[in-house]
Amino acid sequence: MIIEGENLAKRQWNTGTQYNINIDLQTLNIFCRYILQDSRILRMEHLVNMRKLFKLVDRSTYENDPDKLKGLILF
């Protein structure tokens, strides 16, 4: 497989697969605090990876818990 340099940044991750990951409310709060912190260690790649993680989460797992669903909507 040959990957051209200009297409490397434009590759899309397979978001069709959803996983039943049950993240508790405390962990969602920690993720949010990490993203909202004003720190020099927080990089754009960290935010992108966090977004990829939440794109893989099946939202139907959180239908019965509106607080958790609100946390996932941010991403």
DSSP file (Angstrom, degrees, kcal/mol; ACC not computed):
  #  RESIDUE AA STRUCTURE BP1 BP2  ACC     N-H-->O    O-->H-N    N-H-->O    O-->H-N    TCO  KAPPA ALPHA  PHI   PSI    X-CA   Y-CA   Z-CA
    1    1 A M              0   0    0      0, 0.0     2,-0.5     0, 0.0     0, 0.0   0.000 360.0 360.0 360.0 130.2    0.0    0.0    0.0
    2    2 A I        -     0   0    0      2,-0.0     2,-0.6     0, 0.0     0, 0.0  -0.901 360.0-162.2-106.0 127.7    1.4    3.4   -1.0
    3    3 A I        -     0   0    0     -2,-0.5     2,-0.2     3,-0.0     5,-0.1  -0.941  12.4-142.7-111.6 118.1    0.4    6.4    1.1
    4    4 A E    >>  -     0   0    0     -2,-0.6     4,-0.9     1,-0.1     3,-0.6  -0.530  18.1-123.5 -77.8 146.9    0.9    9.8   -0.5
    5    5 A G  H 3> S+     0   0    0      1,-0.2     4,-0.6     2,-0.2     3,-0.4   0.840 109.2  52.7 -59.8 -36.7    2.1   12.5    1.7
    6    6 A E  H 34 S+     0   0    0      1,-0.2    -1,-0.2     2,-0.2     4,-0.2   0.787 110.9  46.8 -73.6 -25.0   -0.8   14.8    0.9
    7    7 A N  H <> S+     0   0    0     -3,-0.6     4,-0.5     1,-0.2     3,-0.3   0.578  91.3  83.4 -89.4 -10.3   -3.4   12.2    1.7
    8    8 A L  H >< S+     0   0    0     -4,-0.9     3,-0.8    -3,-0.4    -1,-0.2   0.910  94.2  42.7 -61.4 -44.0   -1.8   11.2    5.0
    9    9 A A  T 3< S+     0   0    0     -4,-0.6    -1,-0.2     1,-0.2    -2,-0.1   0.691 110.8  57.8 -75.6 -17.9   -3.4   14.0    7.0
   10   10 A K  T 34 S+     0   0    0     -3,-0.3    -1,-0.2    -4,-0.2    -2,-0.2   0.451  74.7 123.4 -94.0  -0.9   -6.8   13.5    5.3
   11   11 A R    <<  -     0   0    0     -3,-0.8     2,-0.4    -4,-0.5    -3,-0.0  -0.355  53.4-142.1 -63.6 139.1   -7.2    9.8    6.3
   12   12 A Q        -     0   0    0     -2,-0.0     2,-0.2     1,-0.0    -1,-0.1  -0.839  10.9-126.1-103.5 139.5  -10.4    9.1    8.1
   13   13 A W        -     0   0    0     -2,-0.4     2,-1.0     1,-0.1     3,-0.0  -0.535  36.3 -96.9 -79.4 150.5  -10.6    6.6   11.0
   14   14 A N        +     0   0    0     -2,-0.2     3,-0.3     1,-0.2    -1,-0.1  -0.555  50.1 167.2 -69.8 101.3  -13.2    3.9   10.8
   15   15 A T        +     0   0    0     -2,-1.0    -1,-0.2     1,-0.2    -2,-0.0   0.366  55.1  89.3 -98.1   4.6  -16.0    5.4   12.9
   16   16 A G  S    S+     0   0    0      2,-0.0     2,-0.5    -3,-0.0    -1,-0.2   0.773  72.0  80.2 -71.9 -25.2  -18.6    2.9   11.8
   17   17 A T        -     0   0    0     -3,-0.3     2,-0.4    41,-0.0     0, 0.0  -0.728  64.8-168.0 -87.3 125.1  -17.7    0.5   14.6
   18   18 A Q        -     0   0    0     -2,-0.5     2,-0.4    40,-0.0    39,-0.2  -0.915   4.2-154.8-113.7 140.0  -19.2    1.4   17.9
   19   19 A Y  B     -a   57   0A   0     37,-3.2    39,-2.9    -2,-0.4     2,-1.8  -0.897  21.8-123.4-117.0 143.9  -18.1   -0.2   21.2
   20   20 A N        +     0   0    0     -2,-0.4     2,-0.6    37,-0.2    37,-0.1  -0.595  45.4 164.4 -83.9  78.7  -20.1   -0.7   24.4
   21   21 A I        -     0   0    0     -2,-1.8     2,-1.0    35,-0.1    40,-0.1  -0.884  26.5-153.4 -99.9 119.4  -17.7    1.1   26.7
   22   22 A N        -     0   0    0     -2,-0.6     2,-0.5    35,-0.0    -2,-0.1  -0.796  15.2-175.5 -98.0  98.9  -19.3    2.0   30.0
   23   23 A I        -     0   0    0     -2,-1.0    -2,-0.0     2,-0.0     2,-0.0  -0.822  21.1-130.8 -96.0 126.0  -17.4    5.1   31.3
   24   24 A D     >  -     0   0    0     -2,-0.5     4,-2.0     1,-0.1     3,-0.2  -0.266  22.1-107.6 -75.4 166.3  -18.6    6.1   34.8
   25   25 A L  H  > S+     0   0    0      1,-0.2     4,-2.1     2,-0.2     5,-0.1   0.843 116.8  55.8 -64.1 -37.0  -19.5    9.7   35.6
   26   26 A Q  H  > S+     0   0    0      2,-0.2     4,-1.9     1,-0.2    -1,-0.2   0.898 108.1  48.6 -63.8 -40.2  -16.3   10.4   37.7
   27   27 A T  H  > S+     0   0    0      2,-0.2     4,-2.5    -3,-0.2    -2,-0.2   0.895 109.3  52.5 -67.5 -40.0  -14.1    9.3   34.8
   28   28 A L  H  X S+     0   0    0     -4,-2.0     4,-2.3     1,-0.2    -2,-0.2   0.898 108.7  51.1 -61.4 -39.5  -16.0   11.6   32.4
   29   29 A N  H  X S+     0   0    0     -4,-2.1     4,-2.6     2,-0.2    -2,-0.2   0.893 108.9  50.9 -63.6 -39.5  -15.5   14.5   34.8
   30   30 A I  H  X S+     0   0    0     -4,-1.9     4,-2.3     2,-0.2    -2,-0.2   0.917 109.8  50.1 -64.4 -43.2  -11.7   13.7   34.9
   31   31 A F  H  X S+     0   0    0     -4,-2.5     4,-2.2     2,-0.2    -2,-0.2   0.928 111.7  48.4 -59.2 -45.3  -11.6   13.7   31.1
   32   32 A C  H  X S+     0   0    0     -4,-2.3     4,-2.3     1,-0.2    -2,-0.2   0.910 111.3  49.0 -63.8 -42.9  -13.4   17.1   31.0
   33   33 A R  H  X S+     0   0    0     -4,-2.6     4,-0.8     1,-0.2    -1,-0.2   0.886 110.5  52.1 -63.3 -37.6  -11.1   18.6   33.6
   34   34 A Y  H  < S+     0   0    0     -4,-2.3     3,-0.5     1,-0.2    -2,-0.2   0.911 112.1  45.3 -63.9 -42.7   -8.1   17.4   31.7
   35   35 A I  H  < S+     0   0    0     -4,-2.2    -2,-0.2     1,-0.2    -1,-0.2   0.870 115.0  47.1 -69.6 -36.9   -9.4   19.0   28.5
   36   36 A L  H  < S+     0   0    0     -4,-2.3    -1,-0.2    -5,-0.2    -2,-0.2   0.497  87.0 113.0 -86.2  -3.5  -10.3   22.3   30.1
   37   37 A Q     <  -     0   0    0     -4,-0.8     2,-1.0    -3,-0.5     5,-0.0  -0.332  67.7-131.4 -69.4 151.7   -7.0   22.7   32.0
   38   38 A D        +     0   0    0      3,-0.0     2,-0.3    -2,-0.0    -1,-0.1  -0.814  55.5 137.3-102.3  91.0   -4.7   25.5   31.1
   39   39 A S        -     0   0    0     -2,-1.0     3,-0.4     1,-0.1    -2,-0.0  -0.950  60.9-133.5-139.9 153.8   -1.4   23.6   30.9
   40   40 A R  S    S+     0   0    0     -2,-0.3    -1,-0.1     1,-0.2    -2,-0.0   0.666 103.9  63.7 -79.5 -17.0    1.6   23.4   28.7
   41   41 A I  S    S+     0   0    0      2,-0.1     2,-0.6    -3,-0.0    -1,-0.2   0.667  79.3  95.4 -82.6 -14.4    1.5   19.6   28.6
   42   42 A L        -     0   0    0     -3,-0.4     2,-0.3     4,-0.1    -3,-0.1  -0.668  58.5-176.3 -80.0 119.6   -1.9   19.5   26.8
   43   43 A R    >>  -     0   0    0     -2,-0.6     4,-1.5     1,-0.1     3,-0.6  -0.738  39.7-111.7-114.9 162.3   -1.3   19.2   23.1
   44   44 A M  H 3> S+     0   0    0     -2,-0.3     4,-2.4     1,-0.2     5,-0.2   0.857 117.1  59.6 -60.7 -36.0   -3.7   19.1   20.1
   45   45 A E  H 3> S+     0   0    0      1,-0.2     4,-2.3     2,-0.2    -1,-0.2   0.835 101.2  55.0 -64.4 -30.7   -2.9   15.4   19.6
   46   46 A H  H <> S+     0   0    0     -3,-0.6     4,-2.1     2,-0.2    -1,-0.2   0.917 109.6  46.6 -65.1 -42.8   -4.2   14.7   23.1
   47   47 A L  H  X S+     0   0    0     -4,-1.5     4,-2.3     2,-0.2    -2,-0.2   0.890 111.8  50.9 -66.2 -39.5   -7.5   16.3   22.2
   48   48 A V  H  X S+     0   0    0     -4,-2.4     4,-2.4     2,-0.2    -2,-0.2   0.918 110.8  48.2 -64.8 -43.3   -7.7   14.5   18.9
   49   49 A N  H  X S+     0   0    0     -4,-2.3     4,-2.1     2,-0.2    -2,-0.2   0.882 110.7  51.3 -65.1 -37.5   -7.1   11.2   20.6
   50   50 A M  H  X S+     0   0    0     -4,-2.1     4,-2.1     2,-0.2    -1,-0.2   0.908 110.1  49.9 -64.4 -41.6   -9.7   11.9   23.2
   51   51 A R  H  X S+     0   0    0     -4,-2.3     4,-1.7     1,-0.2    -2,-0.2   0.907 108.7  52.2 -63.5 -42.2  -12.2   12.8   20.5
   52   52 A K  H  X S+     0   0    0     -4,-2.4     4,-1.1     1,-0.2    -1,-0.2   0.903 108.1  52.4 -60.5 -41.2  -11.4    9.5   18.6
   53   53 A L  H >X S+     0   0    0     -4,-2.1     3,-0.7     1,-0.2     4,-0.6   0.937 111.2  45.3 -59.6 -47.5  -12.1    7.6   21.8
   54   54 A F  H 3< S+     0   0    0     -4,-2.1     3,-0.3     1,-0.2    -1,-0.2   0.732 106.1  60.0 -74.2 -20.5  -15.5    9.2   22.3
   55   55 A K  H 3< S+     0   0    0     -4,-1.7    -1,-0.2     1,-0.2    -2,-0.2   0.768 103.6  53.1 -72.1 -24.7  -16.4    8.7   18.7
   56   56 A L  H << S+     0   0    0     -4,-1.1   -37,-3.2    -3,-0.7     2,-0.3   0.630  86.9 101.5 -83.3 -14.6  -16.0    5.0   19.2
   57   57 A V  B  < S-a   19   0A   0     -4,-0.6     2,-0.7    -3,-0.3   -37,-0.2  -0.546  76.5-126.3 -76.4 131.4  -18.3    4.9   22.2
   58   58 A D    >   -     0   0    0    -39,-2.9     3,-1.4    -2,-0.3     4,-0.3  -0.685  16.5-157.2 -76.2 114.0  -21.8    3.5   21.5
   59   59 A R  G >  S+     0   0    0     -2,-0.7     3,-1.5     1,-0.3    -1,-0.2   0.700  84.4  73.9 -69.6 -19.9  -24.1    6.3   22.8
   60   60 A S  G >  S+     0   0    0      1,-0.3     3,-1.1     2,-0.2    -1,-0.3   0.723  84.0  69.3 -67.5 -18.3  -27.0    3.9   23.3
   61   61 A T  G <  S+     0   0    0     -3,-1.4     3,-0.3     1,-0.2    -1,-0.3   0.785 102.8  44.5 -64.5 -26.6  -25.2    2.5   26.3
   62   62 A Y  G X  S+     0   0    0     -3,-1.5     3,-1.4    -4,-0.3     7,-0.4   0.196  76.9 109.9-105.9  14.1  -25.9    5.8   28.1
   63   63 A E  T <  S+     0   0    0     -3,-1.1    -1,-0.2     1,-0.3    -2,-0.1   0.836  81.4  48.1 -60.4 -33.4  -29.6    6.3   27.1
   64   64 A N  T 3  S+     0   0    0     -3,-0.3    -1,-0.3    -4,-0.2    -2,-0.1   0.479 106.2  61.8 -88.0  -2.0  -30.8    5.6   30.7
   65   65 A D    <>  -     0   0    0     -3,-1.4     4,-2.0     1,-0.1     3,-0.3  -0.835  59.5-177.3-126.6  93.5  -28.3    8.0   32.3
   66   66 A P  H  > S+     0   0    0      0, 0.0     4,-2.0     0, 0.0     5,-0.1   0.791  81.6  58.9 -64.2 -28.2  -28.8   11.6   31.1
   67   67 A D  H  > S+     0   0    0      2,-0.2     4,-1.4     1,-0.2    -2,-0.0   0.925 109.5  42.8 -66.5 -43.3  -25.8   12.9   33.1
   68   68 A K  H  > S+     0   0    0     -3,-0.3     4,-1.6     1,-0.2    -1,-0.2   0.887 111.9  54.8 -67.8 -38.5  -23.4   10.6   31.3
   69   69 A L  H  X S+     0   0    0     -4,-2.0     4,-1.6    -7,-0.4    -2,-0.2   0.878 104.6  54.2 -63.5 -37.7  -25.0   11.3   28.0
   70   70 A K  H  X S+     0   0    0     -4,-2.0     4,-0.8     1,-0.2    -1,-0.2   0.890 106.4  52.6 -61.8 -39.5  -24.5   15.0   28.5
   71   71 A G  H  < S+     0   0    0     -4,-1.4     3,-0.3     1,-0.2     4,-0.3   0.846 109.8  48.0 -64.7 -34.8  -20.8   14.4   29.1
   72   72 A L  H >< S+     0   0    0     -4,-1.6     3,-1.4     1,-0.2    -1,-0.2   0.781  99.2  67.3 -76.9 -26.8  -20.5   12.5   25.8
   73   73 A I  H 3< S+     0   0    0     -4,-1.6    -1,-0.2     1,-0.3    -2,-0.2   0.796  86.8  70.0 -65.3 -27.1  -22.3   15.1   23.8
   74   74 A L  T 3<        0   0    0     -4,-0.8    -1,-0.3    -3,-0.3    -2,-0.2   0.790 360.0 360.0 -59.8 -26.6  -19.4   17.5   24.4
   75   75 A F    <         0   0    0     -3,-1.4    -1,-0.3    -4,-0.3    -2,-0.2   0.413 360.0 360.0-102.2 360.0  -17.3   15.3   22.1
